[in-house]
């Protein structure tokens, strides 16, 4: 795939995942919704990496590390948020964390984090 198609792939995949995350939220599957939202952020960061550096995307899921590779000027809050959002990937996936995350991922908690994620994605689009 050429650069434009790789970027298109990441962004279309992120858009599909965002629809899935919204459907999971509507179904009250809050922990899984947040898991998918983490993937949405990851895919947007990877698309921007390809756009800016014409590089293959790293096979990491750590959002802060991806943002560092982009040399983004992140606020302390953004750094902390990316580190917390990355945990949604682990907490929803692995059995030893899943039950605790399920208890934490209430509707209010999820609404709060979806807003943080949407705000970050809007900010990120301005960085390209």
N, CA and C atoms as an extended XYZ file, in Angstrom:
384
Properties=species:S:1:pos:R:3:atomname:S:1:resname:S:1:resid:I:1 pbc="F F F"
N         0.835       -1.187        0.000 N   UNK     1
C         0.000        0.000        0.000 CA  UNK     1
C         0.878        1.248        0.000 C   UNK     1
N         0.420        2.261       -0.707 N   UNK     2
C         1.151        3.522       -0.669 CA  UNK     2
C         0.721        4.333        0.555 C   UNK     2
N         1.424        5.420        0.778 N   UNK     3
C         1.222        6.241        1.973 CA  UNK     3
C        -0.235        6.679        2.131 C   UNK     3
N        -0.836        7.195        1.072 N   UNK     4
C        -2.220        7.676        1.159 CA  UNK     4
C        -3.191        6.560        1.518 C   UNK     4
N        -2.973        5.383        0.965 N   UNK     5
C        -3.855        4.254        1.275 CA  UNK     5
C        -3.675        3.756        2.704 C   UNK     5
N        -2.464        3.834        3.213 N   UNK     6
C        -2.225        3.439        4.606 CA  UNK     6
C        -2.942        4.405        5.546 C   UNK     6
N        -2.821        5.699        5.270 N   UNK     7
C        -3.513        6.701        6.090 CA  UNK     7
C        -5.017        6.476        6.013 C   UNK     7
N        -5.518        6.269        4.813 N   UNK     8
C        -6.953        6.021        4.611 CA  UNK     8
C        -7.393        4.784        5.391 C   UNK     8
N        -6.590        3.735        5.342 N   UNK     9
C        -6.903        2.508        6.081 CA  UNK     9
C        -7.060        2.791        7.574 C   UNK     9
N        -6.079        3.493        8.165 N   UNK    10
C        -6.135        3.767        9.605 CA  UNK    10
C        -7.347        4.618        9.958 C   UNK    10
N        -7.627        5.638        9.153 N   UNK    11
C        -8.740        6.530        9.473 CA  UNK    11
C       -10.099        5.864        9.265 C   UNK    11
N       -10.237        5.061        8.212 N   UNK    12
C       -11.496        4.336        8.007 CA  UNK    12
C       -11.709        3.304        9.106 C   UNK    12
N       -10.644        2.642        9.496 N   UNK    13
C       -10.731        1.666       10.581 CA  UNK    13
C       -11.115        2.357       11.888 C   UNK    13
N       -10.541        3.529       12.141 N   UNK    14
C       -10.877        4.298       13.346 CA  UNK    14
C       -12.342        4.720       13.326 C   UNK    14
N       -12.820        5.134       12.171 N   UNK    15
C       -14.221        5.545       12.043 CA  UNK    15
C       -15.164        4.367       12.318 C   UNK    15
N       -14.840        3.214       11.764 N   UNK    16
C       -15.635        2.009       12.017 CA  UNK    16
C       -15.611        1.657       13.499 C   UNK    16
N       -14.437        1.736       14.101 N   UNK    17
C       -14.310        1.427       15.528 CA  UNK    17
C       -15.099        2.417       16.379 C   UNK    17
N       -15.130        3.674       15.958 N   UNK    18
C       -15.888        4.672       16.712 CA  UNK    18
C       -17.377        4.330       16.695 C   UNK    18
N       -17.883        3.886       15.559 N   UNK    19
C       -19.284        3.443       15.480 CA  UNK    19
C       -19.514        2.258       16.418 C   UNK    19
N       -18.563        1.349       16.450 N   UNK    20
C       -18.663        0.187       17.337 CA  UNK    20
C       -18.649        0.618       18.796 C   UNK    20
N       -17.761        1.537       19.140 N   UNK    21
C       -17.683        2.037       20.518 CA  UNK    21
C       -18.995        2.696       20.928 C   UNK    21
N       -19.577        3.470       20.020 N   UNK    22
C       -20.866        4.113       20.312 CA  UNK    22
C       -21.970        3.074       20.502 C   UNK    22
N       -21.958        2.024       19.685 N   UNK    23
C       -22.961        0.961       19.815 CA  UNK    23
C       -22.790        0.208       21.132 C   UNK    23
N       -21.557       -0.046       21.512 N   UNK    24
C       -21.302       -0.715       22.793 CA  UNK    24
C       -21.750        0.158       23.961 C   UNK    24
N       -21.532        1.460       23.861 N   UNK    25
C       -22.000        2.368       24.906 CA  UNK    25
C       -23.525        2.315       24.990 C   UNK    25
N       -24.190        2.365       23.855 N   UNK    26
C       -25.658        2.311       23.830 CA  UNK    26
C       -26.175        1.004       24.426 C   UNK    26
N       -25.397       -0.065       24.255 N   UNK    27
C       -25.770       -1.373       24.810 CA  UNK    27
C       -25.335       -1.523       26.269 C   UNK    27
N       -24.787       -0.451       26.838 N   UNK    28
C       -24.332       -0.421       28.232 CA  UNK    28
C       -23.151       -1.353       28.498 C   UNK    28
N       -22.367       -1.580       27.484 N   UNK    29
C       -21.123       -2.357       27.593 CA  UNK    29
C       -19.973       -1.356       27.709 C   UNK    29
N       -19.943       -0.688       28.841 N   UNK    30
C       -19.070        0.468       29.010 CA  UNK    30
C       -17.587        0.124       28.953 C   UNK    30
N       -17.180       -0.956       29.583 N   UNK    31
C       -15.753       -1.297       29.564 CA  UNK    31
C       -15.291       -1.612       28.141 C   UNK    31
N       -16.115       -2.312       27.378 N   UNK    32
C       -15.740       -2.628       26.002 CA  UNK    32
C       -15.801       -1.396       25.117 C   UNK    32
N       -16.729       -0.489       25.395 N   UNK    33
C       -16.775        0.768       24.660 CA  UNK    33
C       -15.461        1.525       24.839 C   UNK    33
N       -14.981        1.614       26.072 N   UNK    34
C       -13.718        2.312       26.333 CA  UNK    34
C       -12.534        1.596       25.694 C   UNK    34
N       -12.568        0.271       25.687 N   UNK    35
C       -11.517       -0.501       25.014 CA  UNK    35
C       -11.442       -0.094       23.539 C   UNK    35
N       -12.596       -0.026       22.890 N   UNK    36
C       -12.623        0.334       21.471 CA  UNK    36
C       -12.231        1.797       21.269 C   UNK    36
N       -12.655        2.670       22.187 N   UNK    37
C       -12.240        4.075       22.082 CA  UNK    37
C       -10.718        4.197       22.138 C   UNK    37
N       -10.064        3.363       22.931 N   UNK    38
C        -8.600        3.383       22.974 CA  UNK    38
C        -8.049        3.065       21.588 C   UNK    38
N        -8.653        2.098       20.918 N   UNK    39
C        -8.210        1.741       19.569 CA  UNK    39
C        -8.423        2.891       18.591 C   UNK    39
N        -9.520        3.624       18.756 N   UNK    40
C        -9.797        4.775       17.891 CA  UNK    40
C        -8.659        5.796       18.001 C   UNK    40
N        -8.280        6.116       19.224 N   UNK    41
C        -7.185        7.075       19.428 CA  UNK    41
C        -5.891        6.523       18.827 C   UNK    41
N        -5.616        5.263       19.100 N   UNK    42
C        -4.396        4.633       18.582 CA  UNK    42
C        -4.328        4.729       17.059 C   UNK    42
N        -5.423        4.447       16.395 N   UNK    43
C        -5.439        4.456       14.932 CA  UNK    43
C        -5.280        5.868       14.372 C   UNK    43
N        -5.845        6.857       15.041 N   UNK    44
C        -5.644        8.243       14.606 CA  UNK    44
C        -4.177        8.649       14.763 C   UNK    44
N        -3.563        8.252       15.861 N   UNK    45
C        -2.145        8.559       16.061 CA  UNK    45
C        -1.289        7.869       15.002 C   UNK    45
N        -1.604        6.628       14.688 N   UNK    46
C        -0.821        5.893       13.690 CA  UNK    46
C        -0.997        6.493       12.296 C   UNK    46
N        -2.206        6.950       11.975 N   UNK    47
C        -2.418        7.624       10.688 CA  UNK    47
C        -1.562        8.883       10.602 C   UNK    47
N        -1.505        9.629       11.685 N   UNK    48
C        -0.707       10.854       11.710 CA  UNK    48
C         0.792       10.546       11.622 C   UNK    48
N         1.215        9.450       12.227 N   UNK    49
C         2.623        9.035       12.108 CA  UNK    49
C         2.989        8.772       10.653 C   UNK    49
N         2.121        8.068        9.949 N   UNK    50
C         2.389        7.784        8.540 CA  UNK    50
C         2.394        9.089        7.744 C   UNK    50
N         1.426        9.957        8.036 N   UNK    51
C         1.335       11.234        7.319 CA  UNK    51
C         2.576       12.100        7.527 C   UNK    51
N         3.025       12.205        8.762 N   UNK    52
C         4.135       13.118        9.078 CA  UNK    52
C         5.507       12.542        8.742 C   UNK    52
N         5.667       11.246        8.923 N   UNK    53
C         7.005       10.667        8.810 CA  UNK    53
C         7.144        9.639        7.700 C   UNK    53
N         6.043        9.392        6.964 N   UNK    54
C         6.102        8.432        5.862 CA  UNK    54
C         6.773        7.141        6.316 C   UNK    54
N         6.356        6.692        7.476 N   UNK    55
C         7.016        5.587        8.155 CA  UNK    55
C         6.013        4.463        8.392 C   UNK    55
N         6.523        3.280        8.581 N   UNK    56
C         5.633        2.201        8.993 CA  UNK    56
C         5.224        2.459       10.439 C   UNK    56
N         4.055        2.018       10.785 N   UNK    57
C         3.556        2.295       12.130 CA  UNK    57
C         4.094        1.264       13.107 C   UNK    57
N         4.479        1.724       14.274 N   UNK    58
C         4.993        0.784       15.277 CA  UNK    58
C         3.875       -0.122       15.793 C   UNK    58
N         4.257       -1.302       16.197 N   UNK    59
C         3.273       -2.263       16.710 CA  UNK    59
C         3.140       -2.121       18.220 C   UNK    59
N         2.923       -0.896       18.651 N   UNK    60
C         2.710       -0.645       20.075 CA  UNK    60
C         1.315       -0.065       20.264 C   UNK    60
N         0.807       -0.202       21.476 N   UNK    61
C        -0.531        0.293       21.798 CA  UNK    61
C        -0.488        1.430       22.810 C   UNK    61
N         0.702        1.785       23.253 N   UNK    62
C         0.872        2.834       24.252 CA  UNK    62
C         0.673        4.196       23.581 C   UNK    62
N        -0.429        4.848       23.916 N   UNK    63
C        -0.790        6.096       23.247 CA  UNK    63
C         0.217        7.210       23.504 C   UNK    63
N         0.733        7.280       24.702 N   UNK    64
C         1.720        8.322       25.005 CA  UNK    64
C         2.996        8.110       24.187 C   UNK    64
N         3.445        6.867       24.064 N   UNK    65
C         4.645        6.591       23.263 CA  UNK    65
C         4.416        6.949       21.795 C   UNK    65
N         3.216        6.661       21.294 N   UNK    66
C         2.900        7.031       19.913 CA  UNK    66
C         2.911        8.550       19.749 C   UNK    66
N         2.318        9.251       20.706 N   UNK    67
C         2.287       10.716       20.650 CA  UNK    67
C         3.699       11.300       20.743 C   UNK    67
N         4.554       10.680       21.559 N   UNK    68
C         5.946       11.143       21.667 CA  UNK    68
C         6.667       11.010       20.329 C   UNK    68
N         6.410        9.918       19.623 N   UNK    69
C         7.034        9.728       18.310 CA  UNK    69
C         6.620       10.842       17.343 C   UNK    69
N         5.417       11.364       17.553 N   UNK    70
C         4.922       12.452       16.709 CA  UNK    70
C         5.478       13.815       17.119 C   UNK    70
N         6.150       13.845       18.262 N   UNK    71
C         6.705       15.101       18.789 CA  UNK    71
C         5.611       16.147       19.001 C   UNK    71
N         4.468       15.672       19.476 N   UNK    72
C         3.352       16.576       19.764 CA  UNK    72
C         3.644       17.373       21.027 C   UNK    72
N         3.195       18.599       21.059 N   UNK    73
C         3.331       19.432       22.258 CA  UNK    73
C         2.117       19.174       23.139 C   UNK    73
N         2.250       18.191       23.996 N   UNK    74
C         1.148       17.763       24.856 CA  UNK    74
C         1.182       18.494       26.189 C   UNK    74
N        -0.001       18.805       26.688 N   UNK    75
C        -0.100       19.349       28.044 CA  UNK    75
C         0.077       18.200       29.038 C   UNK    75
N         0.298       18.537       30.280 N   UNK    76
C         0.408       17.513       31.328 CA  UNK    76
C        -0.883       16.705       31.393 C   UNK    76
N        -2.025       17.381       31.287 N   UNK    77
C        -3.308       16.667       31.302 CA  UNK    77
C        -3.412       15.693       30.134 C   UNK    77
N        -3.000       16.114       28.951 N   UNK    78
C        -3.056       15.223       27.792 CA  UNK    78
C        -2.152       14.007       27.985 C   UNK    78
N        -0.976       14.228       28.527 N   UNK    79
C        -0.062       13.109       28.794 CA  UNK    79
C        -0.714       12.125       29.758 C   UNK    79
N        -1.230       12.637       30.852 N   UNK    80
C        -1.873       11.763       31.843 CA  UNK    80
C        -3.093       11.067       31.265 C   UNK    80
N        -3.872       11.782       30.464 N   UNK    81
C        -5.051       11.173       29.844 CA  UNK    81
C        -4.655       10.051       28.896 C   UNK    81
N        -3.632       10.270       28.077 N   UNK    82
C        -3.195        9.218       27.155 CA  UNK    82
C        -2.718        7.983       27.914 C   UNK    82
N        -2.026        8.201       29.009 N   UNK    83
C        -1.579        7.061       29.821 CA  UNK    83
C        -2.776        6.323       30.411 C   UNK    83
N        -3.775        7.058       30.869 N   UNK    84
C        -4.976        6.418       31.421 CA  UNK    84
C        -5.777        5.698       30.340 C   UNK    84
N        -5.932        6.312       29.181 N   UNK    85
C        -6.691        5.692       28.088 CA  UNK    85
C        -6.001        4.416       27.623 C   UNK    85
N        -4.674        4.412       27.607 N   UNK    86
C        -3.933        3.199       27.238 CA  UNK    86
C        -4.313        2.036       28.151 C   UNK    86
N        -4.551        2.325       29.410 N   UNK    87
C        -4.925        1.266       30.358 CA  UNK    87
C        -6.245        0.605       29.982 C   UNK    87
N        -7.121        1.313       29.259 N   UNK    88
C        -8.394        0.706       28.846 CA  UNK    88
C        -8.136       -0.502       27.953 C   UNK    88
N        -7.053       -0.456       27.193 N   UNK    89
C        -6.688       -1.569       26.325 CA  UNK    89
C        -6.349       -2.805       27.147 C   UNK    89
N        -5.626       -2.613       28.218 N   UNK    90
C        -5.198       -3.724       29.076 CA  UNK    90
C        -6.333       -4.168       29.987 C   UNK    90
N        -6.980       -3.193       30.620 N   UNK    91
C        -7.985       -3.507       31.634 CA  UNK    91
C        -9.195       -4.233       31.061 C   UNK    91
N        -9.564       -3.944       29.829 N   UNK    92
C       -10.721       -4.614       29.239 CA  UNK    92
C       -10.352       -5.965       28.641 C   UNK    92
N        -9.079       -6.172       28.362 N   UNK    93
C        -8.650       -7.352       27.624 CA  UNK    93
C        -8.250       -8.531       28.510 C   UNK    93
N        -7.559       -8.275       29.586 N   UNK    94
C        -6.971       -9.360       30.361 CA  UNK    94
C        -7.816       -9.693       31.581 C   UNK    94
N        -8.048      -10.978       31.752 N   UNK    95
C        -8.977      -11.466       32.775 CA  UNK    95
C        -8.693      -10.942       34.170 C   UNK    95
N        -7.423      -10.874       34.552 N   UNK    96
C        -7.118      -10.456       35.916 CA  UNK    96
C        -7.454       -8.985       36.159 C   UNK    96
N        -7.556       -8.185       35.118 N   UNK    97
C        -7.932       -6.779       35.262 CA  UNK    97
C        -9.396       -6.527       34.900 C   UNK    97
N        -9.943       -7.392       34.068 N   UNK    98
C       -11.251       -7.156       33.464 CA  UNK    98
C       -12.355       -6.930       34.491 C   UNK    98
N       -12.415       -7.745       35.519 N   UNK    99
C       -13.497       -7.632       36.495 CA  UNK    99
C       -13.434       -6.294       37.234 C   UNK    99
N       -12.243       -5.882       37.632 N   UNK   100
C       -12.099       -4.591       38.321 CA  UNK   100
C       -12.457       -3.433       37.392 C   UNK   100
N       -12.020       -3.516       36.157 N   UNK   101
C       -12.325       -2.456       35.197 CA  UNK   101
C       -13.822       -2.390       34.929 C   UNK   101
N       -14.458       -3.538       34.860 N   UNK   102
C       -15.906       -3.597       34.652 CA  UNK   102
C       -16.631       -2.821       35.750 C   UNK   102
N       -16.158       -2.933       36.984 N   UNK   103
C       -16.787       -2.224       38.106 CA  UNK   103
C       -16.540       -0.717       38.024 C   UNK   103
N       -15.382       -0.327       37.546 N   UNK   104
C       -15.025        1.092       37.458 CA  UNK   104
C       -15.727        1.773       36.280 C   UNK   104
N       -15.908        1.038       35.200 N   UNK   105
C       -16.435        1.616       33.962 CA  UNK   105
C       -17.955        1.777       34.029 C   UNK   105
N       -18.385        2.690       34.864 N   UNK   106
C       -19.809        3.012       34.978 CA  UNK   106
C       -20.208        3.909       33.806 C   UNK   106
N       -21.494        4.187       33.711 N   UNK   107
C       -21.959        5.089       32.662 CA  UNK   107
C       -21.317        6.476       32.818 C   UNK   107
N       -21.315        7.007       34.038 N   UNK   108
C       -20.742        8.342       34.267 CA  UNK   108
C       -19.244        8.370       33.947 C   UNK   108
N       -18.518        7.351       34.375 N   UNK   109
C       -17.082        7.244       34.103 CA  UNK   109
C       -16.843        7.218       32.596 C   UNK   109
N       -17.638        6.435       31.902 N   UNK   110
C       -17.475        6.279       30.457 CA  UNK   110
C       -17.813        7.569       29.719 C   UNK   110
N       -18.880        8.235       30.118 N   UNK   111
C       -19.240        9.518       29.499 CA  UNK   111
C       -18.096       10.517       29.659 C   UNK   111
N       -17.531       10.572       30.850 N   UNK   112
C       -16.407       11.484       31.117 CA  UNK   112
C       -15.245       11.200       30.168 C   UNK   112
N       -14.884        9.921       30.030 N   UNK   113
C       -13.730        9.569       29.210 CA  UNK   113
C       -14.011        9.706       27.725 C   UNK   113
N       -15.233        9.455       27.300 N   UNK   114
C       -15.559        9.660       25.881 CA  UNK   114
C       -15.398       11.138       25.528 C   UNK   114
N       -15.819       12.022       26.409 N   UNK   115
C       -15.647       13.462       26.163 CA  UNK   115
C       -14.161       13.820       26.076 C   UNK   115
N       -13.371       13.296       26.997 N   UNK   116
C       -11.923       13.557       26.975 CA  UNK   116
C       -11.317       13.062       25.660 C   UNK   116
N       -11.720       11.875       25.245 N   UNK   117
C       -11.186       11.294       24.008 CA  UNK   117
C       -11.614       12.113       22.795 C   UNK   117
N       -12.896       12.465       22.723 N   UNK   118
C       -13.379       13.266       21.585 CA  UNK   118
C       -12.652       14.612       21.516 C   UNK   118
N       -12.459       15.245       22.666 N   UNK   119
C       -11.734       16.521       22.699 CA  UNK   119
C       -10.298       16.341       22.212 C   UNK   119
N        -9.654       15.256       22.631 N   UNK   120
C        -8.285       14.993       22.188 CA  UNK   120
C        -8.243       14.769       20.675 C   UNK   120
N        -9.198       14.021       20.146 N   UNK   121
C        -9.217       13.757       18.706 CA  UNK   121
C        -9.422       15.046       17.908 C   UNK   121
N       -10.263       15.939       18.401 N   UNK   122
C       -10.435       17.240       17.736 CA  UNK   122
C        -9.124       18.023       17.746 C   UNK   122
N        -8.453       18.023       18.883 N   UNK   123
C        -7.161       18.695       18.997 CA  UNK   123
C        -6.143       18.049       18.052 C   UNK   123
N        -6.140       16.724       18.008 N   UNK   124
C        -5.174       15.996       17.183 CA  UNK   124
C        -5.354       16.331       15.700 C   UNK   124
N        -6.586       16.457       15.254 N   UNK   125
C        -6.839       16.785       13.843 CA  UNK   125
C        -6.220       18.125       13.472 C   UNK   125
N        -6.149       19.031       14.421 N   UNK   126
C        -5.548       20.344       14.163 CA  UNK   126
C        -4.023       20.262       14.065 C   UNK   126
N        -3.444       19.149       14.493 N   UNK   127
C        -1.990       18.990       14.489 CA  UNK   127
C        -1.473       18.477       13.153 C   UNK   127
N        -2.363       18.026       12.288 N   UNK   128
C        -1.893       17.458       11.009 CA  UNK   128
C        -1.744       18.509        9.936 C   UNK   128
